[in-house]
Amino acid sequence: MLSAVSPNTDLASFHDHLKKSTRVLALLGAGLSASSGLPTFRGKGGLWRTHDAMSLATPEAFDDDPALVWQFYGHRRHMSLNAQPNPAHYALARLAEKMPGFQALSQNVDGLSPRANHPPGQLQLLHGSLFDVKCVDQTKCGYIEINYEDPLVPALAMPTGIDPTSDEARDAAVKSHDISDINTALPKVETKDLPFCPKCSQHLLRPGVVWFGEALPTKVLDNVDAYMRGGKIDLIMVIGTGAKVYPASSFIGDARELGAKVCVVNMDANDRPPGGWQEGDWFFEGDAAELLPKMLEPVIGKRY
């Protein structure tokens, strides 16, 4: 059993360790994007309109009502494209540029890390991306594309309450209504107006995210496994996530076995890594967007 250990909160000691580190992991969660204004749709208050957002993130939900699921993900795509990467995204991207042995494992699907120019070879998207779109038939068809169009198809455009043929509708400053608000009427969308696969022309396209009940991408897991087999790990940073769900929780233990110290960055003062604290760990409470640029400064510099 682990002894009762309190984490270190001293930035100078973290800096000393970081400067000596060559192989560093970061496990990223929704808290990384908090300052960018994106809702997590998890835990308390995790509703989209009247729906439990997690209940929309299943293959069964898509089979039952693909229009509703696409409206949910169309809204999330719209929100993400109208958000901007924050200083934490840029700090991690800069760390990747400066440290070849750095690897980020992201649970986020919002596309903000790629938009911060995080080197793709050092960013593993564990849960896919809102901007990957694929045919529902990955066995016979296998079509997949990266698509940042908003809306993906006209039927998924955010409503404005304005006649689309009017002069007012051409005004770029016109704001769309928030369809996550139950007081905003949700447009009726027919299945025939949803995005269809351009390759097979038979099946719907679906969001390229990992839904509940689905396996994580094989290539991503292979990349993580290859990194873990690469030798000693000096540090794992757990940023904006409680890392309570497998396999994210297992990565921390795997890194510890390879020698890593653990550093948690989170808004929740009660957060702790799976298995508890060990000697030499760090905890920094607060917004990752404010903390990470200072924490990584010895490697990335004051301006990046």
Helices and strands as residue ranges (DSSP letters): H 11-20, E 24-28, G 30-36, E 47-48, E 51-52, G 53-56, H 59-64, H 66-81, H 87-98, E 102-106, H 112-115, G 120-122, E 123-125, E 128-135, E 144-146, G 154-156, G 168-170, G 191-193, E 205-209, H 218-228, E 235-239, H 248-257, E 261-266, E 282-285, H 288-295, H 297-300
